[in-house]
Amino acid sequence: MSEWPLIVFTLAIQLAAGLALATTLFDRAAVSPGGAVRPLGLAIFPLAAIGLLASMFHLGRPLSAWKSLLNLGQSRLSLEVLLTMLFVAAAFSYSYSWWMNGTEHRFMIGIVTSLLAAAAVASSASIYVLPTQPAWNSGWVPVSFFGTALVLGGSAASALVHLKGPRNLLGYALAGALAGSLLVVVAAIWMIWTLSHGSPDAFAAARLQEALALVISRYSVWFGMYLFLTGIVPIAFAALLWITRNHAAFPGSSWALLLFCLAVSSGAVIGRKLMYLLVIS
């Protein structure tokens, strides 16, 4: 079965989680939320729904996806499905509150949505931390997942805030993007350390060596692009956005911000594809 549905699922959920956190923070920090904040709030539910829908296509029988809930309490997959569905439901309520421009209880709905988003991302990461998959059986996977959520959400929020304001929110958005970039780099270093550290078990050690050779040799260029696009580009662009924060826009800002978001998104896709290749190959 192709891993692309899982790539779409994990990245869409993580982007929605990052946006939920950013929007909730903005809703509290902004005197008059609007401009870039409302589009961010409206985007949370569609992204989460796309992620949930994509996950079904990884199954041989998508219409039987509901059966994954039958082992709740015994299966990590069942817990992931439940928490993801709860997040999607909360995302619908939160996006709807932005659609209706309602302010009553919106901040509390945002907090609940953000907490469920974090739980959904954590449960998704736990699926891959398995002794049977030595390349994944490490803390770098959850660190990578949370880093991706922050860098995607922070980058999108930074771009929109820079274009539409309010500018007092730019610092929060950039902080999220930079925190995500740092976590991505930490996860990459942790992954290399895990792959090179070896294992007392002969089979696991052989798998780790194969995965290490895959990263540093066969797909080294792609690994470098992943680190550059999700680790270096956000840092460089954050510096540029901060320098120009008091200006209406810098030359070519709309296209530059779009390319920035596309670059970070492409880096996240490359990184997630490499993650699956560590085991599939």
Buried (B, 14 or more C-beta within 10 A) or exposed (E): EEBBBBBBBBBBBBBBBBBBBBBBBBBEBBEEBBBBBBBBBBBBBBBBBBBBBBBBBBBEEEEEBEEBBEEEEEBBBBBBBBBBBBBBBBBBBBBBBBEEEEEEEBBEBBBBBBBBBBBBBBBBBBBBBEEEBBBBBBBBBBBBBBBBBBBBBBBBBBBBBBBBBBBEBBBBBBBBBBBBBBBBBBBBEBBBEBBEEBBEEEEBBEBBBBBBBBBEEEBEEBBEBBBBBBBEBBBEBBEBBBEBBEEEEEEEBEEBBEBBBEBBBBBBBBBBBBBBBBBEE
